[in-house]
């Protein structure tokens, strides 16, 4: 098996990249992330790293959905 065979064997016409999500999928991810963030904030321990990562994800999803910073803050407030 040569170099070209390996290249063609690994590329079967499908990309390993994810496809663009639909607005409904993004909205569902946003709602789920907000619920996870609220649940995380109600715990007695402070998982700072997880909280920061989840907040960043929510911030990006809110930006994609066209939500303002204030609306995002309202959505994640406990």
C-alpha positions as CSV (number, residue, x, y, z in Angstrom):
1,X,0.0,0.0,0.0
2,X,1.5,3.3,-1.1
3,X,1.1,6.8,0.0
4,X,-1.7,7.5,-2.5
5,X,-3.6,4.4,-1.4
6,X,-3.5,5.5,2.3
7,X,-4.7,9.0,1.3
8,X,-7.6,7.6,-0.7
9,X,-8.4,5.0,1.9
10,X,-8.7,7.6,4.6
11,X,-10.8,10.0,2.5
12,X,-14.1,8.4,1.5
13,X,-15.8,11.6,0.4
14,X,-17.1,12.4,3.9
15,X,-15.5,15.0,6.0
16,X,-14.7,14.6,9.7
17,X,-15.9,18.1,10.3
18,X,-19.3,18.7,11.8
19,X,-22.0,20.1,9.7
20,X,-23.5,23.5,10.3
21,X,-26.2,23.3,13.0
22,X,-29.7,24.4,12.3
23,X,-31.2,27.4,14.3
24,X,-33.4,24.9,16.1
25,X,-30.4,22.8,17.1
26,X,-28.5,25.9,18.3
27,X,-31.5,27.1,20.3
28,X,-31.8,23.6,21.9
29,X,-28.1,23.6,22.8
30,X,-28.5,27.1,24.3
31,X,-31.5,26.1,26.5
32,X,-29.7,23.0,27.6
33,X,-26.5,24.9,28.5
34,X,-28.5,27.5,30.4
35,X,-30.2,24.8,32.4
36,X,-26.8,23.1,33.1
37,X,-25.3,26.5,34.2
38,X,-28.2,27.1,36.6
39,X,-27.9,23.6,38.1
40,X,-24.1,24.1,38.5
41,X,-24.6,27.5,40.2
42,X,-26.9,25.9,42.8
43,X,-24.3,23.4,43.9
44,X,-22.4,24.0,47.1
45,X,-19.0,23.4,45.5
46,X,-17.4,25.9,43.2
47,X,-16.3,24.1,40.0
48,X,-14.8,27.3,38.5
49,X,-13.2,25.8,35.4
50,X,-16.4,24.0,34.4
51,X,-18.5,27.1,35.1
52,X,-16.2,29.3,33.0
53,X,-16.3,26.9,30.1
54,X,-20.0,26.6,30.2
55,X,-20.4,30.3,30.4
56,X,-18.2,30.8,27.4
57,X,-20.3,28.2,25.4
58,X,-23.5,30.0,26.4
59,X,-22.0,33.3,25.4
60,X,-21.1,32.0,21.9
61,X,-24.5,30.4,21.4
62,X,-26.3,33.6,22.5
63,X,-24.2,35.6,20.0
64,X,-25.1,33.1,17.2
65,X,-28.8,33.5,18.1
66,X,-28.5,37.3,18.2
67,X,-29.3,37.6,21.9
68,X,-27.9,40.6,23.7
69,X,-25.6,40.3,26.7
70,X,-28.5,41.4,29.0
71,X,-30.8,38.8,27.6
72,X,-28.2,36.1,28.1
73,X,-27.7,37.2,31.7
74,X,-31.4,37.0,32.3
75,X,-31.6,33.5,30.8
76,X,-28.8,32.2,33.1
77,X,-29.8,33.9,36.3
78,X,-30.8,31.5,39.0
